[in-house]
Amino acid sequence: MTERRAPVQATYHPQFSRRIPAGTIAWDEHVEAWEAYAKKYGRDQSAERMAERAGFSREELTTLLGRPPSTWRPVREVSTGDLTVAEISAARAADRLRVTVDGLGFVCADWLVEHRRRSGL
């Protein structure tokens, strides 16, 4: 059985021309960050809901945990230029499509592989 993981948002710092890729962290570490978040901002959104909404960014995690996340792993992304229109629509419907400021679209490769498997592609 694989461990449960939570998403970590990709971020781009144009002033530094630096991109921090999307990733995942262990669910326990996500909940630890969420507890710090909930103390500061309230419990209107559960840890589950935060994960559904793409999780925290790496910088948010570092601030909330008081250290960089120790279980972070990068996630490989696939450009929407390599996807069919149906795959892009499915990614959008599943809230798995990430669009950058400059309009480029990306989908998590792990999600795409699973979507294609379920779709029989």
C-alpha positions in Angstrom: 0.0 0.0 0.0 1.3 3.4 -0.9 1.5 6.2 1.7 -1.1 9.0 1.4 0.4 12.2 0.1 -0.8 15.8 -0.3 -0.1 18.1 -3.3 2.3 21.0 -3.1 1.7 23.9 -5.5 4.3 24.9 -8.0 5.4 28.5 -7.7 7.2 30.9 -10.0 9.3 33.9 -8.8 9.6 36.2 -11.9 11.9 38.6 -10.1 14.4 35.8 -9.7 13.4 33.9 -12.8 13.1 30.9 -10.5 10.4 28.2 -10.6 9.8 25.7 -7.8 8.1 22.7 -9.3 4.9 21.1 -8.0 5.4 18.2 -5.6 3.8 16.2 -2.9 4.4 15.7 0.9 3.5 13.0 3.3 -0.1 13.4 4.5 1.1 13.6 8.2 3.3 16.6 7.3 0.4 18.2 5.4 -1.8 17.8 8.5 1.0 19.3 10.7 1.1 22.4 8.4 -2.7 22.6 8.3 -2.8 22.6 12.1 -0.5 25.7 12.2 -2.7 27.2 9.4 -5.9 26.5 11.4 -4.5 28.1 14.5 -3.8 31.3 12.6 -6.7 31.4 10.1 -9.4 29.2 11.6 -10.8 25.8 10.6 -13.2 26.9 7.8 -11.2 24.6 5.4 -10.3 21.1 6.5 -6.9 19.6 5.8 -8.7 17.4 3.2 -10.3 20.5 1.5 -6.9 22.3 1.4 -5.4 19.2 -0.4 -8.3 19.1 -2.8 -7.6 22.8 -3.6 -4.0 22.0 -4.6 -2.4 22.2 -1.1 0.0 24.7 0.2 3.0 26.2 -1.7 6.5 25.2 -0.7 7.0 28.7 0.9 3.7 28.4 2.8 4.8 25.0 4.1 8.2 26.4 5.3 6.5 29.2 7.1 3.8 27.0 8.7 6.1 24.2 9.7 9.0 26.6 10.7 11.3 24.5 8.4 11.3 23.2 4.9 9.1 20.2 4.3 11.1 17.1 5.0 9.0 14.7 2.8 8.7 16.9 -0.3 9.1 15.1 -3.6 8.8 16.8 -7.1 6.0 15.8 -9.4 6.7 15.5 -13.1 4.3 17.5 -15.2 3.2 17.2 -18.8 2.5 20.2 -21.1 -1.0 20.4 -22.4 0.5 20.6 -25.8 1.1 16.9 -25.5 -2.5 16.1 -24.5 -5.7 15.5 -26.4 -8.6 17.9 -26.0 -10.5 15.2 -24.1 -7.6 14.8 -21.7 -7.4 18.6 -21.1 -11.1 18.7 -20.5 -10.9 15.7 -18.0 -8.0 17.4 -16.2 -9.9 20.6 -16.0 -13.0 18.8 -14.6 -10.9 17.0 -12.1 -9.2 20.3 -11.1 -5.8 18.9 -12.2 -5.0 21.4 -14.8 -2.5 24.1 -13.8 -2.2 27.2 -15.9 0.8 29.4 -15.5 0.7 33.2 -15.6 1.9 33.2 -19.2 -1.0 30.9 -20.2 0.9 27.6 -20.5 -1.0 24.6 -19.2 0.4 21.6 -17.3 -1.0 18.3 -15.9 0.6 16.1 -13.3 2.1 13.1 -15.1 0.9 10.7 -12.4 -2.7 11.8 -12.8 -2.4 11.5 -16.6 -1.1 8.0 -16.4 -3.9 7.0 -14.1 -6.5 8.8 -16.2 -5.3 7.0 -19.4 -5.3 3.6 -17.6 -8.9 4.2 -16.4 -10.0 5.3 -19.9 -8.4 2.3 -21.5 -5.9 4.4 -23.5 
